[in-house]
Structures are given as structure tokens and as C-alpha cells.
Amino acid sequence: MSAHKLIVLITSQVEEGYSIGDAWRKAGAPGVTFLEGFGLANVQKTVSTAEVLPGMLSALEILRENRETSLVLLSLVHDEKLIPSLFSEARAVLGDMLAPNAGVMFVIDVEQAMGIRLYTGD
């Protein structure tokens, strides 16, 4: 039995997230999860330049208010043949992935997983 693959895309182009997720679904991804992210450089800059109350939560709130978040898209796929399509769809929306602020995308082998069911469109 082949392993599942976790496709991970991290981008600061938050507004493009829905387009990418929708394209991934149309390309065959069984599901797409969105997570909010914060780059360490932005957190450090905020902590050093803003009046931050003690604790991490305050810094993250400031980053949210300033729209200095990133978006993490995750998709767990079983069919390795989907991977080139998902990469292509991300590039179609984000452009050259080597351009500044485009993002980073990678694949992780997942040897074991629980609770996975195929999306049926319902």
C-alpha cells in the first residue's frame, strides 16, 4: 500500500487562497484545509517595534490587524499523480514560486493516517 502525500503550500498572498483551494479541488484533491500562519520575522519585527503586552497573543493580534499573516493550505492525497497538477494550479495563481512573497510548496510522505475518507461532493 502506498503512502498518502501531504501537500503543503505557505504563501503571504492570503487573498489568493480560495482560488488555489478551489483549483486544487477541481484538479482532484479530496479536501483542502486553510490555516492562518505568522512568519517569525514578522513576529520579531512586531515585538521589537510595537507596544506589545506580555505574551505572544498580543503580537499575533497586531499582525492580524496589520494583515501580516500568511496562509497555509494543506491537502492529503492518496494518488501521487495529482501532485504535478496541484503544483501547476498553485503556480497558475501565484506565478513564479521563486518570486518574492510567492510562497513555498512541498510534499511530505504520510505513512499512516486515520479518519480519511474520500470526498464525494455531498
N, C-alpha and C positions, 0 to 999 in steps of 0.2 A: 504494500500500500504506500503510495507516495504521500509526502508531507504536504500540508497546507502551506501557503505562502501569505505572509502579511505584507501588504503593500503600504508603505508609509510615505506621505507627502507632507512636508512642512514648508509653508510659504507665508510671507508677510502680506501677500495680496489677498487679504481676507475677503474682499468683495467678490472675488472670482470663485470662491469655494463652492457655491451652489452649482455654477456652470460645470465645474470639474466633476463634482459628485454625480450630477445628472448624466454627464457624458460617460462616466465610469459605469453607471447602472445600465445605460443603453448599450455599452460595449460588452456587458455580461457579468459585471461584478455582482455577486449575490447580495451585497449590502455595503453601505458606506457610513462610517461614523465620523463626526466632526468633533474636535476638541479645541479648546482655546489654549494658546500657548504664550509664553513670555520668554523672550531671549535674555540670557544672563547679562549681556552688555546693556540692554535697555533697563533692566532692573538695577544694575550697578549705577548707571547714569542717573536714574531717578532717585535712588537712595542718596547719592552724593550731592545732587543739586537741588532737590526739593525738600520742603519741610515735611518729613515723614515721621509719623508717630512710631513708637517702638513696635516692631513686628513686621512680618512680611506682608500681611494682608493690606496694610495701608499702601505700600508701594505698588501692589498689584492693582488696587483700586485707582491709583493715579495713572498707571499705564493704560487701564481700560478707558478712563476718561479722556486721555490723550490719543486714544486709538492706536496705541503702540503694541498691539498684540499680534500674534501670528496664529495661523490656522493649521491644525494637524488633521489630515484626512487619513483614515485607516480603512482598509478593505482586506478581509481574509478570503482568499480564493483557493480553490482546490485544483483548478485547471491552469497549469503553468502557461498554456498557450494564450491566456488572457493578458499576461504581463506586458508584452510589447504594445498591445492596444491601449492599456491603461497609461503607460508611459507616453504614448503618442497623443492621447487625449489631453494629458496634463500639459504637454508641450504646445499643443494647439491653442490652449487658453493662456498659458503663462509665457510662451515664447521660449527663447534660448535659456535653458536652465543654468547656464554659466553666467548669465547676465546678473548684475547686482540686484538683490532683493527678489529674484525669481523664486528661489526656494531650493530644496533638496528633496530627492525622492530615492527610496531604496526598498529592497526586498529582504525580508527575514524569513528563514525557514522555521516553520512551526511543526514540531514533531508530534505533539499531542494537543488535542483541543477537545473541549466539551461544550455542549449546548449549541452546536452548529446545525442549522437547518437551511435548506435551500429556499431562496426567495421565490415565491410562486406568483407574485404580483397582486396578491389579495391583501 
